[in-house]
Amino acid sequence: MPITRLEYEDDIFPTAQSVIAELLRKNPNYTTKREAKDKVYVTCRSQAILLVSILKAKGIPARARSGFAEYIHYDGICYDHWITEYFDEKQNRWKLVDADEHCPDHEMGFDLNDIPYDKFLFGANAYLGVRQNKYKPETILYSSDPPTLGLKASIRGLFYDFHSLMNDEIIFLHMPKYIQDKNFELSEEEYKELDNLANLMLNPNEKFNKLQEIWKNTPKFRIMSGALN
C-alpha cells in the first residue's frame, strides 16, 4: 500500500458523495467484502456523514453532530468525536448513533445505536462547561498535532457542530478565519458572542430558527480559514 493510504483521507474526500464515488471508482461493486486497496480510510467525521446520507436517502431526518466522548478511551478525558443523530418516528424522539466505535456494548454499558444523551458531550456543552469552570481544560481534548486542550478544543467542537446543524459539515482544516487569525485568543466580547451561540445550541430543535438567523447574519462564523485560505 502507498504511504499516503496510511493517512486519513477526510480532507481529500470531504463529502459523502465524494467518498462513495471514490469507493465505486476503486471497485464498482457494492460490497462490504473489499480488499484494503479498494477501501477509503476516513475518521469518525466521514463515517457519521455517510450514515447521515444513507438515512436521509431513506427519508429519515438525520444530521451529523460534533463534540467529545469519554467512552472512547475511558481515561477521564473527553476526546473529539463525531456521531450521527436521527429522528425515530416510531418512538417520536431523536437518537444518537456511533458509526465509528465497534467496542462490545457491555464494555460501554449502553447501545451504540441509541446512545444516552448524557454520554456524549456536544460542542456547545463542552465550550460552556470550560467557560464556567465545570470541566478542567485538560479533560477536553481535540486530537490535533499537537493536541488542543480546553477552551481552544471546545471552540473547535462548537463550530464543527454549529456548521453540521446548518448542513455544512466543514473539514478538520477549517475554522472561522477570525478565530484562526487570533490563534483562538479572543476578546471577552467575542467570547460572549460564542456564549450566546452555545446557549442556543443546547437545545437546537427549539432554537433552530434563531440559530439560522445567526448563520445568515454573522458571516464571520461562515468565512473559513484552511489549507488554501
N, C-alpha and C positions, 0 to 999 in steps of 0.2 A: 504494500500500500504506500502511496506517496505520502511524504511527511505532512503535507497540507491537509490530508484527510484525518489527521490525528488532532486537528483543532476543530472547535465548534464552528458550524457554518451558518449560524443565525444571521450574521451580517451580510453573507453572500446571498442567502435566500430568506429575506425578511418577512415574506408573507406566506400564508397557507398555499396560495396559488403557485408561488414560485417553488415551494418545497415539493408539492405534488408534481409539478411539471418536471423538476429535476429527477424525481423518483421514476417517472414514466420514461424520461429520456434514457436513464441508465438501464431500465428493464420495463418494457411496455406492458408487462403482465401485472394485473392486480393480484398481488400475493404477499403474504407475510413471510413466506419462506424465501428470503433474499440472501444472497451472498453479501459479505461485508462490502465488496466493491460496488454493490448496487444500492447501498443504503445512503442516507443523508444523516450526518451527525449533528444533532441540534440539542439545545438546552430545554429546560422546563418551559421557557417562554414559547418556543415554537410548538412544543407539544400541546400546551394549553390552547394556543391559537388554532392548531389543527383540529383539536376536539371541538372548539367553538364552531369552526367552519362546518364540520360534519353535522353537529346538532342544528345549526341554522339551515343547512340544506334539507334537513328533515322537518323544518317548520317549527323547531323548538327554540324559544328565546334563550340566548346564551351570550356570554361575554367573558373575556379574559380578565383576571384580577391579579394584581401585583402586590406583594407585601413581604412578610417574613414568616418563617416557620421554624419553631424549635424542634419539631418532631423529626427533622431530617437527620440530626446527629445526636440528640439527647445529651448535650454538654452544657446546657444552660444558656446557649447563645441562639438567637433567632437569626437564621440565615435568609438572605434574599431568595425569594421563590415566586413562581407564577403558577396559578391554578386556574380552573375553569368554574364559572358559576352559570347554572342554567335553571330555568323555571319548570318545576314539575307540576303540570296542570292537574294531575290526579290528586296530589296532596296539597295543591294550591300554595306552594311555597318555593323559594329559591333554595338550591342545593349547591354545595361546593364539591368539586371532584378534582382529584390529583392524578393527572395522566402520566406523571413522571416517576413518582415513587412506586416501588414494587416490593416493599417490605411486607412480610405477613401481617395481616391485620391484628393478630393477637399481640404483636410487639408494640403496636401503637395504641391499642385499646379502643379503636374506632374504625369505621368503614371508610376506606379511601373514596368510595363513591357517594358518601354522604358525610363529609367532614363537619364536625360541630364547629359553629362559628367562633367559639372561644379557643379553638385550636390553631387558628390562622390569624396572624396579625397584619391587617391591611395597612397599606402605606400611611393613610391618614391617622390611624390609631398609633402607629409607631412614632410618627412625627410629633403628635400631640403628647404622647407619653414621654418622649425625651424632653420636649419643651417644658413639661410640667414636672419633670424630675421623677416620674413614675418608673421609668426604666433607666438603668445605668447605661451610659453611652457604649461601654464595651460589650453589652449584650445584644446590640443591634448591629449586624454586620452585612455589608454588601461585598460580595466576593469579587472585587476588582483586583488589579495588580498595581500597587499594593492594596490590601483590603481597606475599605472605607468603613468607619465606625460612627455610631451615634447619630448626631443631627444630620451630618452630611449623607450618611447612608439612608436615613429615613426620608430625606428630601427626594432622593432618587426614587424610593418606593412610592412616595406621594405622587410624583409626576408620572411615573410609569402607570400607576393605577388610574390617575385622572385621564390620561390620554386613552387608556383602554376603555374607560367608561364612555368616552366620546368616540369610540370605534376607530381609534387611531393608535394602534399598538406600536409605539416607537421602539427602535432597537437600542441595545445597551450603549452604543456610542453616543446616543443623543441625550441632551438635557437642554432646558431653556438657556439660550445663549447668555442672557444677562446673569444667570446664576453661575454658569461655567466661567464667564469672564471674571467674575469676582471670587473664583475658587470657593464658592459656597459660603463666603463670608459676607452676610447680608446685613443691611441696616435693620434696626428694630421695626421701622415702618414696613419694610419688606417682609420681615418675619410675621408681622401682624396680618399682612395680606395672605400669607400661607396659612396662618391660623384660621382665618375665615374660610378659606378653601377647604382645609382639612375638616373643620367642623361640619360643613355641608356634606362632605363625603362620608361622614359617619353613618348617614342614612341616605344613600344615593337614590333610592327609589322615591322617597318622599320629596327630596330636594333636587330632583333631576332637572327641573325647569330652571332653577337658579344656577345650577352647575352649567347648563347650556348657555345661559346669559354670560357667565364668566368666560366661558370658552369663546364666545363670539366677540366679546368686548374687551378682552385682555390679550392682545396679540403677543405680548412678551412671554406669555405661557405657551404659545404655539411656535414661536420662532426658535428653531433648534440649532444648537452647536454640535458639530460632529466631525467625522473624519475629513470632510471636504469644506467645512464651514469654520 
